[in-house]
Amino acid sequence: MNIISQSVHKGSGKLKVMVKDTIDIQGLKTIAGSKALLEVEPAHDDAEVVKNILKADCEI
């Protein structure tokens, strides 16, 4: 089992941040590590925490 479900490159800061797949990232599926959620629609917007990470000049 791999802890990284997919590679994301969003933002451009010096600090790199990993985000669990229970948190919405625009354009990506929020599957919570569950095969049952593989067919869900991608998130339409970033979660507030993701917006704050990007505002803090970090890369996800």
C-alpha distance matrix in Angstrom:
0.0 3.8 6.6 8.9 9.4 12.7 15.2 18.4 21.6 24.1 26.9 28.3 28.6 28.1 25.6 22.0 20.3 16.8 17.0 14.7 14.6 17.1 19.8 21.8 22.1 24.8 23.9 20.2 18.8 18.1 15.5 14.1 10.6 12.7 13.4 16.9 17.5 16.6 20.4 21.6 23.9 22.9 24.2 27.8 28.0 26.2 25.8 28.4 26.0 24.9 28.6 29.3 26.6 28.1 31.6 30.9 30.4 26.7 24.2 21.0
3.8 0.0 3.8 5.4 6.8 9.7 11.8 15.0 18.1 20.6 23.3 24.6 24.9 24.4 22.0 18.4 16.8 13.4 14.1 12.4 12.7 15.6 17.8 19.7 19.5 22.3 21.5 18.0 17.2 16.6 14.7 13.5 10.4 13.3 14.3 17.8 17.6 16.4 20.1 21.0 22.8 21.2 22.2 25.8 25.7 23.6 23.5 26.0 23.4 22.0 25.6 26.3 23.5 24.8 28.4 27.5 26.9 23.1 20.5 17.5
6.6 3.8 0.0 3.8 6.2 9.2 11.0 13.5 16.5 18.5 21.0 22.4 22.4 22.0 19.3 15.7 13.7 10.2 10.8 9.1 10.1 12.9 14.8 17.1 17.0 20.2 20.1 16.6 15.9 14.7 13.3 11.5 9.4 12.9 14.7 17.8 17.0 16.4 20.1 20.3 21.8 19.9 20.4 23.9 23.3 21.0 20.5 22.7 20.0 18.8 22.5 23.0 20.1 21.8 25.2 24.3 24.0 20.2 18.0 14.8
8.9 5.4 3.8 0.0 3.8 5.6 7.2 9.8 13.0 15.3 18.0 19.4 19.9 19.9 17.5 13.7 12.1 8.6 9.4 8.6 9.1 12.6 13.8 15.4 14.6 17.5 17.1 13.8 13.8 13.3 12.6 11.7 9.9 13.4 14.9 17.9 16.5 15.4 18.7 18.8 19.9 17.6 18.2 21.5 21.0 18.8 18.9 21.3 18.8 16.9 20.5 21.3 18.4 19.5 23.1 22.5 21.7 18.1 15.3 12.1
9.4 6.8 6.2 3.8 0.0 3.8 7.1 9.7 13.3 15.4 18.6 20.6 21.6 22.1 19.9 16.1 14.3 10.8 10.3 9.0 7.8 11.4 12.9 13.9 13.3 15.7 14.8 11.2 10.7 10.8 9.7 9.8 7.8 10.8 11.7 14.8 13.2 11.7 15.0 15.4 16.5 14.6 15.8 19.2 19.3 17.7 18.1 21.0 19.1 17.1 20.5 22.0 19.4 20.2 23.9 23.9 23.2 19.7 16.7 13.2
12.7 9.7 9.2 5.6 3.8 0.0 3.8 6.4 10.0 12.4 15.9 17.8 19.3 20.1 18.4 14.7 13.4 10.5 10.4 10.3 9.1 12.8 13.3 13.5 11.8 13.8 12.5 9.5 10.2 11.2 11.2 12.1 10.9 13.6 14.1 16.9 14.8 12.7 15.4 15.6 15.9 13.4 14.7 17.7 17.8 16.3 17.5 20.4 18.7 16.0 19.0 20.8 18.2 18.3 22.1 22.3 21.1 17.8 14.5 11.2
15.2 11.8 11.0 7.2 7.1 3.8 0.0 3.8 6.8 9.8 13.1 14.5 16.2 16.9 15.7 12.1 11.6 9.6 10.5 11.6 11.2 14.9 14.6 14.5 12.1 13.8 12.9 10.6 12.5 13.6 14.3 15.1 14.3 17.2 17.8 20.5 18.2 16.1 18.5 18.4 18.1 15.0 15.9 18.4 18.0 16.2 17.7 20.2 18.3 15.3 18.0 19.6 16.7 16.3 20.1 20.2 18.5 15.3 11.7 9.0
18.4 15.0 13.5 9.8 9.7 6.4 3.8 0.0 3.8 6.1 9.6 11.6 13.5 14.9 13.9 10.6 10.1 8.9 9.4 11.4 11.1 14.4 13.1 12.4 9.4 11.0 10.6 9.1 11.8 13.0 14.7 15.6 15.7 18.5 19.5 21.7 18.8 17.1 19.0 18.1 17.2 13.7 13.9 15.9 15.1 13.1 15.0 17.3 15.7 12.3 14.6 16.5 13.7 12.8 16.7 17.1 15.4 12.5 8.9 6.2
21.6 18.1 16.5 13.0 13.3 10.0 6.8 3.8 0.0 3.8 6.6 8.1 10.5 12.3 12.0 9.4 10.0 10.2 11.4 14.1 14.3 17.3 15.4 14.5 11.0 12.0 12.1 11.7 14.9 16.1 18.2 19.1 19.4 22.2 23.3 25.3 22.3 20.6 22.2 21.2 19.7 16.1 15.8 17.1 15.8 13.7 16.0 17.6 16.1 12.5 14.0 15.7 12.8 11.2 14.8 15.3 12.9 10.4 6.7 5.7
24.1 20.6 18.5 15.3 15.4 12.4 9.8 6.1 3.8 0.0 3.8 6.7 9.3 12.0 11.7 9.8 9.9 10.8 11.2 14.3 14.5 16.8 14.2 12.8 9.3 9.9 11.0 11.4 14.8 15.7 18.4 19.3 20.4 23.1 24.4 26.0 22.7 21.4 22.6 21.0 19.1 15.3 14.3 15.0 13.1 10.9 13.4 14.6 13.5 9.8 10.6 12.6 10.2 7.9 11.5 12.6 10.5 8.6 5.6 5.2
26.9 23.3 21.0 18.0 18.6 15.9 13.1 9.6 6.6 3.8 0.0 3.8 6.1 9.5 9.9 9.2 10.1 12.1 12.9 16.4 17.3 19.2 16.2 15.1 11.8 12.4 14.1 14.8 18.2 18.7 21.6 22.2 23.4 26.3 27.9 29.3 26.0 25.0 26.2 24.3 22.3 18.5 17.0 17.2 14.7 12.3 14.4 14.7 13.5 10.1 10.0 11.2 8.8 5.8 8.8 9.7 7.1 6.1 4.4 6.3
28.3 24.6 22.4 19.4 20.6 17.8 14.5 11.6 8.1 6.7 3.8 0.0 3.8 6.8 8.5 8.8 11.0 13.6 15.2 18.9 20.1 22.2 19.4 18.6 15.4 16.1 17.5 18.1 21.5 22.0 24.7 25.1 26.0 29.1 30.6 32.4 29.2 28.0 29.4 27.7 25.8 22.0 20.7 20.9 18.5 16.0 17.9 17.9 16.4 13.3 13.1 13.5 10.9 8.2 10.4 10.3 6.7 6.2 5.1 8.3
28.6 24.9 22.4 19.9 21.6 19.3 16.2 13.5 10.5 9.3 6.1 3.8 0.0 3.8 5.5 7.2 9.7 13.0 15.0 18.8 20.7 22.5 19.7 19.6 16.8 18.1 20.0 20.2 23.3 23.3 25.8 25.6 26.7 29.9 31.8 33.6 30.5 29.7 31.3 29.6 27.9 24.2 22.5 22.9 20.1 17.1 18.3 17.7 15.7 13.3 13.2 12.5 9.6 8.0 9.5 8.1 4.5 4.0 5.0 8.8
28.1 24.4 22.0 19.9 22.1 20.1 16.9 14.9 12.3 12.0 9.5 6.8 3.8 0.0 3.8 6.5 9.8 13.3 16.0 19.7 21.9 24.0 21.6 21.9 19.4 21.1 22.8 22.5 25.4 25.2 27.4 26.8 27.5 31.0 33.0 35.0 32.2 31.3 33.3 31.8 30.5 26.7 25.3 26.1 23.3 20.1 21.0 20.4 17.8 15.8 16.2 15.1 11.8 11.1 12.6 10.3 7.4 6.1 7.0 10.4
25.6 22.0 19.3 17.5 19.9 18.4 15.7 13.9 12.0 11.7 9.9 8.5 5.5 3.8 0.0 3.8 6.6 10.2 13.0 16.6 19.2 21.0 18.8 19.7 17.6 19.9 21.8 21.1 23.5 22.9 24.9 24.0 24.7 28.3 30.5 32.5 29.8 29.3 31.5 29.9 28.9 25.3 23.7 24.8 22.0 18.6 18.9 18.3 15.3 13.6 14.7 13.3 9.7 10.2 12.0 9.3 7.6 4.9 6.1 8.6
22.0 18.4 15.7 13.7 16.1 14.7 12.1 10.6 9.4 9.8 9.2 8.8 7.2 6.5 3.8 0.0 3.8 6.9 10.0 13.5 15.9 18.1 16.3 17.3 15.1 17.7 19.2 18.1 20.3 19.8 21.5 20.7 21.2 24.8 26.9 29.1 26.4 25.7 28.1 26.7 25.9 22.4 21.1 22.7 20.3 16.9 17.3 17.4 14.4 12.3 14.2 13.4 9.6 10.2 13.0 11.1 9.5 5.9 4.8 5.8
20.3 16.8 13.7 12.1 14.3 13.4 11.6 10.1 10.0 9.9 10.1 11.0 9.7 9.8 6.6 3.8 0.0 3.8 6.5 10.0 12.8 14.6 12.8 14.3 12.7 15.8 17.6 16.1 17.9 16.8 18.6 17.4 18.3 21.8 24.3 26.2 23.6 23.3 25.7 24.1 23.6 20.2 18.7 20.6 18.1 14.5 14.4 14.7 11.4 9.7 12.3 11.6 7.9 9.6 12.6 10.9 10.5 6.8 6.0 4.9
16.8 13.4 10.2 8.6 10.8 10.5 9.6 8.9 10.2 10.8 12.1 13.6 13.0 13.3 10.2 6.9 3.8 0.0 3.8 6.7 9.5 11.7 10.7 12.5 11.5 14.8 16.2 14.0 15.3 14.0 15.3 14.0 14.5 18.2 20.6 22.6 20.2 20.0 22.6 21.3 21.2 18.1 17.0 19.4 17.5 14.2 13.8 15.0 11.8 10.2 13.5 13.5 10.2 11.9 15.2 14.1 13.9 10.2 8.6 5.8
17.0 14.1 10.8 9.4 10.3 10.4 10.5 9.4 11.4 11.2 12.9 15.2 15.0 16.0 13.0 10.0 6.5 3.8 0.0 3.8 6.4 8.2 6.9 9.1 8.7 12.4 14.1 11.8 12.6 10.7 12.3 11.0 12.4 15.7 18.4 20.0 17.4 17.6 20.0 18.3 18.3 15.3 13.9 16.5 14.7 11.4 10.7 12.3 9.5 8.1 11.8 12.3 9.8 11.8 15.0 14.6 15.0 11.8 10.4 7.0
14.7 12.4 9.1 8.6 9.0 10.3 11.6 11.4 14.1 14.3 16.4 18.9 18.8 19.7 16.6 13.5 10.0 6.7 3.8 0.0 3.8 5.4 6.0 9.0 9.9 13.6 14.8 11.8 11.4 8.9 9.6 7.6 9.0 12.3 15.3 16.8 14.6 15.2 17.9 16.4 17.1 14.8 13.7 16.9 15.6 12.9 11.7 13.8 11.4 10.7 14.5 15.1 13.2 15.3 18.4 18.1 18.7 15.6 14.1 10.6
14.6 12.7 10.1 9.1 7.8 9.1 11.2 11.1 14.3 14.5 17.3 20.1 20.7 21.9 19.2 15.9 12.8 9.5 6.4 3.8 0.0 3.8 5.4 7.3 8.5 11.8 12.4 9.0 7.9 5.4 6.0 5.0 6.7 9.6 12.3 13.6 11.0 11.5 14.2 12.6 13.6 11.5 11.0 14.5 14.0 12.1 11.4 14.3 12.8 11.7 15.2 16.7 15.2 16.6 19.8 20.3 20.7 17.7 15.7 12.0
17.1 15.6 12.9 12.6 11.4 12.8 14.9 14.4 17.3 16.8 19.2 22.2 22.5 24.0 21.0 18.1 14.6 11.7 8.2 5.4 3.8 0.0 3.8 6.7 9.4 12.5 13.8 10.9 9.2 5.6 6.4 4.6 7.9 9.9 13.1 13.5 10.9 12.6 14.8 12.6 13.7 12.2 10.9 14.2 13.6 11.8 10.1 12.9 11.7 11.6 15.0 16.3 15.6 17.4 20.2 20.7 21.8 19.1 17.8 14.3
19.8 17.8 14.8 13.8 12.9 13.3 14.6 13.1 15.4 14.2 16.2 19.4 19.7 21.6 18.8 16.3 12.8 10.7 6.9 6.0 5.4 3.8 0.0 3.8 6.5 9.8 12.0 9.8 9.4 6.4 8.9 8.2 11.3 13.4 16.3 16.5 13.4 14.7 16.4 13.7 13.7 11.5 9.2 12.0 10.6 8.2 6.4 9.3 8.3 8.0 11.2 12.8 12.3 14.0 16.5 17.4 18.6 16.3 15.3 12.0
21.8 19.7 17.1 15.4 13.9 13.5 14.5 12.4 14.5 12.8 15.1 18.6 19.6 21.9 19.7 17.3 14.3 12.5 9.1 9.0 7.3 6.7 3.8 0.0 3.8 6.3 8.6 7.3 7.5 5.7 9.3 10.1 13.1 14.7 16.9 16.8 13.3 14.1 15.0 12.0 11.1 8.5 5.7 8.2 7.0 5.4 5.0 8.7 9.1 7.7 10.2 12.7 12.6 13.3 15.9 17.5 18.4 16.5 15.2 12.2
22.1 19.5 17.0 14.6 13.3 11.8 12.1 9.4 11.0 9.3 11.8 15.4 16.8 19.4 17.6 15.1 12.7 11.5 8.7 9.9 8.5 9.4 6.5 3.8 0.0 3.8 6.3 5.6 7.7 7.6 11.1 12.3 14.6 16.5 18.3 18.8 15.2 15.0 15.9 13.3 11.7 8.3 6.1 8.0 6.5 4.5 6.4 9.6 9.7 6.9 9.0 12.0 11.3 11.1 14.1 15.9 16.0 14.2 12.4 9.5
24.8 22.3 20.2 17.5 15.7 13.8 13.8 11.0 12.0 9.9 12.4 16.1 18.1 21.1 19.9 17.7 15.8 14.8 12.4 13.6 11.8 12.5 9.8 6.3 3.8 0.0 3.8 5.6 8.3 9.4 13.0 15.0 17.2 18.6 19.8 20.0 16.2 15.7 15.7 13.1 10.5 7.0 4.8 5.2 4.4 4.8 8.1 11.1 12.2 9.3 10.1 13.7 13.5 12.4 15.0 17.5 17.3 16.0 14.2 11.9
23.9 21.5 20.1 17.1 14.8 12.5 12.9 10.6 12.1 11.0 14.1 17.5 20.0 22.8 21.8 19.2 17.6 16.2 14.1 14.8 12.4 13.8 12.0 8.6 6.3 3.8 0.0 3.8 6.9 9.4 12.5 15.2 16.8 17.8 18.3 18.6 15.0 13.7 13.5 11.4 8.7 5.0 5.3 6.3 7.5 8.5 11.6 14.8 15.7 12.7 13.7 17.2 16.6 15.3 18.2 20.5 19.9 18.3 15.9 13.4
20.2 18.0 16.6 13.8 11.2 9.5 10.6 9.1 11.7 11.4 14.8 18.1 20.2 22.5 21.1 18.1 16.1 14.0 11.8 11.8 9.0 10.9 9.8 7.3 5.6 5.6 3.8 0.0 3.8 6.4 9.1 11.7 13.0 14.2 14.9 15.6 12.1 10.8 11.4 9.7 8.1 4.6 5.6 8.4 9.4 9.4 11.5 15.1 15.2 12.4 14.5 17.6 16.5 15.9 19.2 20.9 20.4 18.2 15.6 12.5
18.8 17.2 15.9 13.8 10.7 10.2 12.5 11.8 14.9 14.8 18.2 21.5 23.3 25.4 23.5 20.3 17.9 15.3 12.6 11.4 7.9 9.2 9.4 7.5 7.7 8.3 6.9 3.8 0.0 3.8 5.8 9.0 10.4 10.9 11.6 12.0 8.3 7.5 8.3 6.4 6.2 4.1 5.9 9.5 11.0 11.3 12.4 16.2 16.3 14.3 16.7 19.5 18.7 18.7 21.8 23.4 23.3 20.9 18.5 15.0
18.1 16.6 14.7 13.3 10.8 11.2 13.6 13.0 16.1 15.7 18.7 22.0 23.3 25.2 22.9 19.8 16.8 14.0 10.7 8.9 5.4 5.6 6.4 5.7 7.6 9.4 9.4 6.4 3.8 0.0 3.8 6.0 8.5 9.4 11.2 11.3 7.8 8.5 10.0 7.7 8.3 6.9 6.7 10.5 11.2 10.7 10.7 14.3 14.2 12.9 15.7 18.1 17.4 18.2 21.1 22.5 22.9 20.4 18.4 14.8
15.5 14.7 13.3 12.6 9.7 11.2 14.3 14.7 18.2 18.4 21.6 24.7 25.8 27.4 24.9 21.5 18.6 15.3 12.3 9.6 6.0 6.4 8.9 9.3 11.1 13.0 12.5 9.1 5.8 3.8 0.0 3.8 5.4 5.6 7.5 8.0 5.0 6.2 8.7 7.5 9.7 9.3 10.2 13.9 15.0 14.5 14.2 17.7 17.2 16.1 19.2 21.3 20.3 21.3 24.4 25.4 25.8 23.0 20.8 17.1
14.1 13.5 11.5 11.7 9.8 12.1 15.1 15.6 19.1 19.3 22.2 25.1 25.6 26.8 24.0 20.7 17.4 14.0 11.0 7.6 5.0 4.6 8.2 10.1 12.3 15.0 15.2 11.7 9.0 6.0 3.8 0.0 3.8 5.4 8.8 9.5 7.7 9.4 12.3 11.1 13.3 12.6 12.7 16.4 16.6 15.4 14.3 17.3 16.3 15.8 19.2 20.7 19.6 21.3 24.3 24.8 25.5 22.5 20.7 17.0
10.6 10.4 9.4 9.9 7.8 10.9 14.3 15.7 19.4 20.4 23.4 26.0 26.7 27.5 24.7 21.2 18.3 14.5 12.4 9.0 6.7 7.9 11.3 13.1 14.6 17.2 16.8 13.0 10.4 8.5 5.4 3.8 0.0 3.8 6.8 8.9 8.1 8.8 12.4 12.4 14.9 14.4 15.2 19.0 19.5 18.3 17.5 20.6 19.2 18.4 21.9 23.4 21.8 23.3 26.6 26.8 27.1 23.9 21.7 17.9
12.7 13.3 12.9 13.4 10.8 13.6 17.2 18.5 22.2 23.1 26.3 29.1 29.9 31.0 28.3 24.8 21.8 18.2 15.7 12.3 9.6 9.9 13.4 14.7 16.5 18.6 17.8 14.2 10.9 9.4 5.6 5.4 3.8 0.0 3.8 5.2 5.5 7.0 10.3 10.8 14.0 14.4 15.7 19.4 20.5 19.9 19.2 22.5 21.6 20.9 24.2 26.0 24.7 26.1 29.3 29.8 30.2 27.2 24.9 21.2
13.4 14.3 14.7 14.9 11.7 14.1 17.8 19.5 23.3 24.4 27.9 30.6 31.8 33.0 30.5 26.9 24.3 20.6 18.4 15.3 12.3 13.1 16.3 16.9 18.3 19.8 18.3 14.9 11.6 11.2 7.5 8.8 6.8 3.8 0.0 3.8 5.4 5.3 8.5 10.3 13.7 14.7 16.7 20.3 22.0 21.9 21.7 25.2 24.5 23.4 26.6 28.7 27.3 28.3 31.6 32.4 32.4 29.4 26.8 23.1
16.9 17.8 17.8 17.9 14.8 16.9 20.5 21.7 25.3 26.0 29.3 32.4 33.6 35.0 32.5 29.1 26.2 22.6 20.0 16.8 13.6 13.5 16.5 16.8 18.8 20.0 18.6 15.6 12.0 11.3 8.0 9.5 8.9 5.2 3.8 0.0 3.8 5.8 7.5 8.8 12.6 14.3 16.2 19.6 21.5 21.8 21.5 25.0 24.8 24.0 26.9 29.1 28.3 29.3 32.4 33.4 33.8 30.9 28.6 24.9
17.5 17.6 17.0 16.5 13.2 14.8 18.2 18.8 22.3 22.7 26.0 29.2 30.5 32.2 29.8 26.4 23.6 20.2 17.4 14.6 11.0 10.9 13.4 13.3 15.2 16.2 15.0 12.1 8.3 7.8 5.0 7.7 8.1 5.5 5.4 3.8 0.0 3.8 5.5 5.6 9.2 10.6 12.4 15.8 17.7 18.1 18.0 21.6 21.6 20.7 23.4 25.8 25.1 25.9 28.9 30.2 30.5 27.9 25.6 21.9
16.6 16.4 16.4 15.4 11.7 12.7 16.1 17.1 20.6 21.4 25.0 28.0 29.7 31.3 29.3 25.7 23.3 20.0 17.6 15.2 11.5 12.6 14.7 14.1 15.0 15.7 13.7 10.8 7.5 8.5 6.2 9.4 8.8 7.0 5.3 5.8 3.8 0.0 3.8 5.8 8.8 9.9 12.5 15.9 18.1 18.5 19.1 22.8 22.7 21.1 23.9 26.4 25.4 25.8 29.0 30.3 30.2 27.4 24.7 21.1
20.4 20.1 20.1 18.7 15.0 15.4 18.5 19.0 22.2 22.6 26.2 29.4 31.3 33.3 31.5 28.1 25.7 22.6 20.0 17.9 14.2 14.8 16.4 15.0 15.9 15.7 13.5 11.4 8.3 10.0 8.7 12.3 12.4 10.3 8.5 7.5 5.5 3.8 0.0 3.8 6.6 9.0 12.0 14.8 17.6 18.9 19.7 23.5 24.0 22.4 24.6 27.6 26.9 26.9 30.0 31.7 31.6 29.2 26.5 23.0
21.6 21.0 20.3 18.8 15.4 15.6 18.4 18.1 21.2 21.0 24.3 27.7 29.6 31.8 29.9 26.7 24.1 21.3 18.3 16.4 12.6 12.6 13.7 12.0 13.3 13.1 11.4 9.7 6.4 7.7 7.5 11.1 12.4 10.8 10.3 8.8 5.6 5.8 3.8 0.0 3.8 6.5 8.8 11.5 14.3 15.7 16.4 20.2 21.0 19.6 21.6 24.6 24.3 24.4 27.3 29.1 29.3 27.2 24.8 21.4
23.9 22.8 21.8 19.9 16.5 15.9 18.1 17.2 19.7 19.1 22.3 25.8 27.9 30.5 28.9 25.9 23.6 21.2 18.3 17.1 13.6 13.7 13.7 11.1 11.7 10.5 8.7 8.1 6.2 8.3 9.7 13.3 14.9 14.0 13.7 12.6 9.2 8.8 6.6 3.8 0.0 3.8 6.4 8.4 11.6 13.7 15.0 18.7 20.0 18.2 19.8 23.1 23.0 22.6 25.3 27.5 27.5 25.7 23.5 20.4
22.9 21.2 19.9 17.6 14.6 13.4 15.0 13.7 16.1 15.3 18.5 22.0 24.2 26.7 25.3 22.4 20.2 18.1 15.3 14.8 11.5 12.2 11.5 8.5 8.3 7.0 5.0 4.6 4.1 6.9 9.3 12.6 14.4 14.4 14.7 14.3 10.6 9.9 9.0 6.5 3.8 0.0 3.8 6.4 9.0 10.6 12.5 16.2 17.2 15.0 16.5 19.9 19.6 19.0 21.8 24.0 23.9 22.1 19.7 16.7
24.2 22.2 20.4 18.2 15.8 14.7 15.9 13.9 15.8 14.3 17.0 20.7 22.5 25.3 23.7 21.1 18.7 17.0 13.9 13.7 11.0 10.9 9.2 5.7 6.1 4.8 5.3 5.6 5.9 6.7 10.2 12.7 15.2 15.7 16.7 16.2 12.4 12.5 12.0 8.8 6.4 3.8 0.0 3.8 5.6 7.2 8.9 12.6 13.9 12.1 13.3 16.7 16.9 16.5 18.9 21.3 21.6 20.1 18.3 15.5
27.8 25.8 23.9 21.5 19.2 17.7 18.4 15.9 17.1 15.0 17.2 20.9 22.9 26.1 24.8 22.7 20.6 19.4 16.5 16.9 14.5 14.2 12.0 8.2 8.0 5.2 6.3 8.4 9.5 10.5 13.9 16.4 19.0 19.4 20.3 19.6 15.8 15.9 14.8 11.5 8.4 6.4 3.8 0.0 3.8 7.2 9.5 12.6 14.8 12.9 13.1 16.7 17.5 16.5 18.4 21.3 21.6 20.7 19.3 17.0
28.0 25.7 23.3 21.0 19.3 17.8 18.0 15.1 15.8 13.1 14.7 18.5 20.1 23.3 22.0 20.3 18.1 17.5 14.7 15.6 14.0 13.6 10.6 7.0 6.5 4.4 7.5 9.4 11.0 11.2 15.0 16.6 19.5 20.5 22.0 21.5 17.7 18.1 17.6 14.3 11.6 9.0 5.6 3.8 0.0 3.8 6.5 9.1 11.4 9.6 9.3 13.0 14.0 13.1 14.8 17.7 18.3 17.7 16.7 14.8
26.2 23.6 21.0 18.8 17.7 16.3 16.2 13.1 13.7 10.9 12.3 16.0 17.1 20.1 18.6 16.9 14.5 14.2 11.4 12.9 12.1 11.8 8.2 5.4 4.5 4.8 8.5 9.4 11.3 10.7 14.5 15.4 18.3 19.9 21.9 21.8 18.1 18.5 18.9 15.7 13.7 10.6 7.2 7.2 3.8 0.0 3.8 6.4 8.0 5.8 6.2 9.7 10.4 10.0 12.0 14.5 15.2 14.3 13.6 11.7
25.8 23.5 20.5 18.9 18.1 17.5 17.7 15.0 16.0 13.4 14.4 17.9 18.3 21.0 18.9 17.3 14.4 13.8 10.7 11.7 11.4 10.1 6.4 5.0 6.4 8.1 11.6 11.5 12.4 10.7 14.2 14.3 17.5 19.2 21.7 21.5 18.0 19.1 19.7 16.4 15.0 12.5 8.9 9.5 6.5 3.8 0.0 3.8 5.4 5.3 6.4 8.8 10.0 10.9 12.5 14.4 16.0 15.0 14.8 12.7
28.4 26.0 22.7 21.3 21.0 20.4 20.2 17.3 17.6 14.6 14.7 17.9 17.7 20.4 18.3 17.4 14.7 15.0 12.3 13.8 14.3 12.9 9.3 8.7 9.6 11.1 14.8 15.1 16.2 14.3 17.7 17.3 20.6 22.5 25.2 25.0 21.6 22.8 23.5 20.2 18.7 16.2 12.6 12.6 9.1 6.4 3.8 0.0 3.8 5.4 5.0 6.2 8.7 10.0 10.4 12.3 14.6 14.2 15.1 13.7
26.0 23.4 20.0 18.8 19.1 18.7 18.3 15.7 16.1 13.5 13.5 16.4 15.7 17.8 15.3 14.4 11.4 11.8 9.5 11.4 12.8 11.7 8.3 9.1 9.7 12.2 15.7 15.2 16.3 14.2 17.2 16.3 19.2 21.6 24.5 24.8 21.6 22.7 24.0 21.0 20.0 17.2 13.9 14.8 11.4 8.0 5.4 3.8 0.0 3.8 5.4 5.1 6.2 8.7 9.8 10.5 12.9 11.9 12.8 11.4
24.9 22.0 18.8 16.9 17.1 16.0 15.3 12.3 12.5 9.8 10.1 13.3 13.3 15.8 13.6 12.3 9.7 10.2 8.1 10.7 11.7 11.6 8.0 7.7 6.9 9.3 12.7 12.4 14.3 12.9 16.1 15.8 18.4 20.9 23.4 24.0 20.7 21.1 22.4 19.6 18.2 15.0 12.1 12.9 9.6 5.8 5.3 5.4 3.8 0.0 3.8 5.4 5.0 6.3 8.6 9.8 11.1 9.8 9.9 8.3
28.6 25.6 22.5 20.5 20.5 19.0 18.0 14.6 14.0 10.6 10.0 13.1 13.2 16.2 14.7 14.2 12.3 13.5 11.8 14.5 15.2 15.0 11.2 10.2 9.0 10.1 13.7 14.5 16.7 15.7 19.2 19.2 21.9 24.2 26.6 26.9 23.4 23.9 24.6 21.6 19.8 16.5 13.3 13.1 9.3 6.2 6.4 5.0 5.4 3.8 0.0 3.8 5.5 5.2 6.1 8.6 10.2 10.2 11.0 10.6
29.3 26.3 23.0 21.3 22.0 20.8 19.6 16.5 15.7 12.6 11.2 13.5 12.5 15.1 13.3 13.4 11.6 13.5 12.3 15.1 16.7 16.3 12.8 12.7 12.0 13.7 17.2 17.6 19.5 18.1 21.3 20.7 23.4 26.0 28.7 29.1 25.8 26.4 27.6 24.6 23.1 19.9 16.7 16.7 13.0 9.7 8.8 6.2 5.1 5.4 3.8 0.0 3.8 5.4 4.9 6.1 8.9 9.1 11.2 11.3
26.6 23.5 20.1 18.4 19.4 18.2 16.7 13.7 12.8 10.2 8.8 10.9 9.6 11.8 9.7 9.6 7.9 10.2 9.8 13.2 15.2 15.6 12.3 12.6 11.3 13.5 16.6 16.5 18.7 17.4 20.3 19.6 21.8 24.7 27.3 28.3 25.1 25.4 26.9 24.3 23.0 19.6 16.9 17.5 14.0 10.4 10.0 8.7 6.2 5.0 5.5 3.8 0.0 3.8 5.5 5.2 6.9 5.8 7.7 8.0
28.1 24.8 21.8 19.5 20.2 18.3 16.3 12.8 11.2 7.9 5.8 8.2 8.0 11.1 10.2 10.2 9.6 11.9 11.8 15.3 16.6 17.4 14.0 13.3 11.1 12.4 15.3 15.9 18.7 18.2 21.3 21.3 23.3 26.1 28.3 29.3 25.9 25.8 26.9 24.4 22.6 19.0 16.5 16.5 13.1 10.0 10.9 10.0 8.7 6.3 5.2 5.4 3.8 0.0 3.8 5.3 5.3 5.3 6.6 7.8
31.6 28.4 25.2 23.1 23.9 22.1 20.1 16.7 14.8 11.5 8.8 10.4 9.5 12.6 12.0 13.0 12.6 15.2 15.0 18.4 19.8 20.2 16.5 15.9 14.1 15.0 18.2 19.2 21.8 21.1 24.4 24.3 26.6 29.3 31.6 32.4 28.9 29.0 30.0 27.3 25.3 21.8 18.9 18.4 14.8 12.0 12.5 10.4 9.8 8.6 6.1 4.9 5.5 3.8 0.0 3.8 5.3 7.4 9.8 11.5
30.9 27.5 24.3 22.5 23.9 22.3 20.2 17.1 15.3 12.6 9.7 10.3 8.1 10.3 9.3 11.1 10.9 14.1 14.6 18.1 20.3 20.7 17.4 17.5 15.9 17.5 20.5 20.9 23.4 22.5 25.4 24.8 26.8 29.8 32.4 33.4 30.2 30.3 31.7 29.1 27.5 24.0 21.3 21.3 17.7 14.5 14.4 12.3 10.5 9.8 8.6 6.1 5.2 5.3 3.8 0.0 3.8 5.7 9.2 11.3
30.4 26.9 24.0 21.7 23.2 21.1 18.5 15.4 12.9 10.5 7.1 6.7 4.5 7.4 7.6 9.5 10.5 13.9 15.0 18.7 20.7 21.8 18.6 18.4 16.0 17.3 19.9 20.4 23.3 22.9 25.8 25.5 27.1 30.2 32.4 33.8 30.5 30.2 31.6 29.3 27.5 23.9 21.6 21.6 18.3 15.2 16.0 14.6 12.9 11.1 10.2 8.9 6.9 5.3 5.3 3.8 0.0 3.8 6.9 10.0
26.7 23.1 20.2 18.1 19.7 17.8 15.3 12.5 10.4 8.6 6.1 6.2 4.0 6.1 4.9 5.9 6.8 10.2 11.8 15.6 17.7 19.1 16.3 16.5 14.2 16.0 18.3 18.2 20.9 20.4 23.0 22.5 23.9 27.2 29.4 30.9 27.9 27.4 29.2 27.2 25.7 22.1 20.1 20.7 17.7 14.3 15.0 14.2 11.9 9.8 10.2 9.1 5.8 5.3 7.4 5.7 3.8 0.0 3.8 6.7
24.2 20.5 18.0 15.3 16.7 14.5 11.7 8.9 6.7 5.6 4.4 5.1 5.0 7.0 6.1 4.8 6.0 8.6 10.4 14.1 15.7 17.8 15.3 15.2 12.4 14.2 15.9 15.6 18.5 18.4 20.8 20.7 21.7 24.9 26.8 28.6 25.6 24.7 26.5 24.8 23.5 19.7 18.3 19.3 16.7 13.6 14.8 15.1 12.8 9.9 11.0 11.2 7.7 6.6 9.8 9.2 6.9 3.8 0.0 3.8
21.0 17.5 14.8 12.1 13.2 11.2 9.0 6.2 5.7 5.2 6.3 8.3 8.8 10.4 8.6 5.8 4.9 5.8 7.0 10.6 12.0 14.3 12.0 12.2 9.5 11.9 13.4 12.5 15.0 14.8 17.1 17.0 17.9 21.2 23.1 24.9 21.9 21.1 23.0 21.4 20.4 16.7 15.5 17.0 14.8 11.7 12.7 13.7 11.4 8.3 10.6 11.3 8.0 7.8 11.5 11.3 10.0 6.7 3.8 0.0
